């Protein structure tokens, strides 16, 4: 049995502003993702300029924040927010949904593609998808530092006593998610997308693999206290991941069939 390390959730003070590790890691993930995407954009089959990458990153960040908050309100705590509508805007109090954030990113990429005609919608999703695990992974580390989203009670030798989780040892599910949704998902997508792929295939692979990893890890994660198990033994995270597991392979199959291309003779991801 392990004990939660004594980590100060405050990264460092910056004058009158206190920088917490959660916000700091999110900023770091944004910088790392931007630098990596700029380098990636120079590859011939992507052909993205630095300015376009930075513009896309801001679209995606806005979509993730708005979508993540809306998703949390709708799927995780709607009765509370109906009684306290002003609290819907209090993002600083916590409460974000990845699945809502994903929908927000998809919408943001669609808007970006409409505003920047040289990059079509699906190739834009394919381009940004491998960078998403960078933010996911560091976000899970921030959850660990903040003593939140810990796992279920366990007697495994690496189970840990979290201060907010009571005296019983629990699974460090945040670390599992960091390794699966962050490190492994990034490696899978980065390697797969090094070569030209049919439009939509990279995004489809992201949807499927993330959904699968999230569904598995949810078996070790403590269900949200306000929801518990929402459908038999399944959590809300698992219920929301099932459509991803089903949809991802269909998108990949359709992409390789040329269904998303302008014509069957143009199967690979290219910049318009």
N, C-alpha and C positions, 0 to 999 in steps of 0.2 A: 504494500500500500504506500502511495506517495502522498505528499502534502503539497498543496498549492504554493508555489513560490511567492515570496513577498515582493510583489511588483507594484511600484507606484504607477497608478493609471495616468498621472500627469507626466508627460514627456519632459517638458521644460517650460519655465515662464518666459514670456517675451514682452517685457515691459508690463503694462496693465493686462495683457492677454495671457491666458493660461492655455498652453498647447497640450491637449491630451493625446495619448498614444493612438487612439482610434482615428482622430482627425489627421494626425501626423502620418500614420501608415497609409491612409487613403490618399494623401497628397503625394507620398512617395510612390505609391502604385500608379498614380496618374502620370507622374514624371517618367517612371520606368516604361510604362506602356507607350507613352508618346515617343520616347527615344527609340524604342524597339520598332514601332510602327513606321517611323520615318526611315529607318534603315531598311525595313521590309518593303516599303513603298518604292524603293529604288530598283527592286527586282523587275525584270522586263515584263513578266506576265501580270504585274500589278500596276506599275506606272502611276504612282501617286506622288505629287509634289509635297514638300514639307508644309506649305501653307494649307493645303487641302487636308492633310492629316490633322493638323492642329484644329482646324475648323470642325472636322468630324468629331474629334475628341470632346469638344465643348457641347456639340449636339448630343452626343452619347451620354455625357455626364448629366446634362439636364434631363434627358429622357429617363435615365436610371433613377435619379432622385425623385422626380415626379411620379413615375410609374411605381417605384418601390414603395412610396408612401401611400399612394392610392390603393395598391394591392394589399398592403398591411391593414389599412382601414376597412376594406371590403371583406377580406378573407379571414382576418385574425382577431378583430376586435370591434366589429361594426356596432353592436348594441351600446358599447361605451361611448363611441364617437357620436352616435346619434343623440345621446344624452348630453354630450359635451362637444358640440360641433367646432368650437373655437380651437380645441385641442388637436383637430386634424392638421393644423398648420404647425404645430409644435414639434418639428422634426428633431430639434435638439434634445427632446425627452426620449428619443429612441423610437423604434418601431418602423422597420423597413422589410419589405418582402422581395426576395430575389425574383420570384416568378412575375410579380408586378413590374419590377425593374427591367426584366427581360422584355416584356411587352412594351415598356416605355422606350427601350433601346431600339426595338424593331420599328416603332413609329418614328423615332428620331432619325433613323437611317433612311426611312422612306421620305421624310421631309427633306433631309439633306440631298438625297438623290433628285428630288424635284427641283431643288434650288441650284444644284450643280449638275447640269445635264451630262457632263463628260463621264460621270460615274453612275452606272445603273444601280437599282435598288439591291438586287441579290448579290452582285459582286461587292457592293459596299458592306453588306452583312458578312460575306465570306472574308473580307479583308479585316474587319474589326474583331471577328469572333475569337481568334486565337489569343488576343490581348486581354479578353475579359477575365480569364483565370488569374491573371496577375492581381487584379483588384479583389477577386474572390478570395484568393489565398491569403493575401495580407489582411483582408477584412476578417478572416477566421482567426488569424493570429491576434488581431485586436480584440475579438470576442473572448479569446482565452485570457488575455491580459486583463480585460475588464471583468473577469469572473462571471461570464454570462453564456447562455446557450450551452451549458454543460450537459453531460450525458446521464444515462440512467444508472441506478445503483448496480454495482458489479463487484465481484471478488477476484477479478483478474489482477495479476501482480503489478500491472502499471496503472490500476485504478487510482484515482486521486480524490482527496478530500477538498472540495471547493468550499470556501467560506460561505457563499450564498446558497450552497446546496445542502447544508446541514452536516452532521457528523459522519454520515455514511460515505464510503468511497464510491466514486462514480467514474464512468468512462470519460476520458478526455476527448469527447466527440469533436470539439473544435479542431484538434490536431489531426484527427482522421480526415475532416473536411479540408483542412489546409493541404494535406498530402494528396487527396484524391481530386477535389474540385480545383485546387490550385496547381500543385506541381505536376501531377500525372496528366491532368486534362490539358494543361499548357503544352507539355511535351508531345502528346498525341496530336493536337491540332497544329502545332508549329511544324512538326515533321511531315504531317499529311499535306499541309498547304505549301510546302517548299516547291512543289511542282504544280503546273497548271491543272486545275480540276474543273469539272463541269459547274456552271453557275448554280449555286445553291447547295452544293455537296458539302462544303466546309461548314456552312451554317447548320445543315442537317445533322452532320456528325456531332457538332457541339450540342445541339438540342438532345440527341439521343444519349450521348455519353454523360452529360451533366445529369439528365433525368435519372439515368441508371445509378450513377454514383450517389446522388442525393437520396434516392429511394432506399439504397442499401444502408447508408449512414444513419438514416432516420431510425433504424432499428436500435441504434445505440444512443440516440439523443433523447433527452427528457422532453416529453410533449409540452407544448405551451400551456401554462397553468390555466389560462382562461378558456382553453379549448379542450385539452386532454386528447383522447382518441376520438376522431370525428366519424370514422366509418369502420366499425368492427375494431380490429387491432391496428388500424392504420391512422397515421397522423395527417394533419393538413398538408404538411410538406410532401408526404407520399402521394396523397390524392392529387395534388397539383403537378406532381412529377409523372404520373401515369400517362397523361396526354403527350408529354414530351417523349417518353419511351416509345409510344406507338407512332407518333408523327415523324420522328427523326428518320427511321429507316425508309418510310414512304417518300420523304423529301429526297433522300440520297438516291433511291431507286429512280424516281422521276427525273432527277438531275442527270443521271447517267443515260436515261432514255432520251435526253434532249428536250424534255418537256418545258424547261425554263429558258431555253435558248431561242434566239430570234428565228433560227432555222436549224434543222438537224445537222447541218454541216458546220455549225459553230458551237461545239460542245463545251469548250473550255472557258474558264473565267478570264475575262479581259476587261480592260478599261474602255468605256465607250468614247 
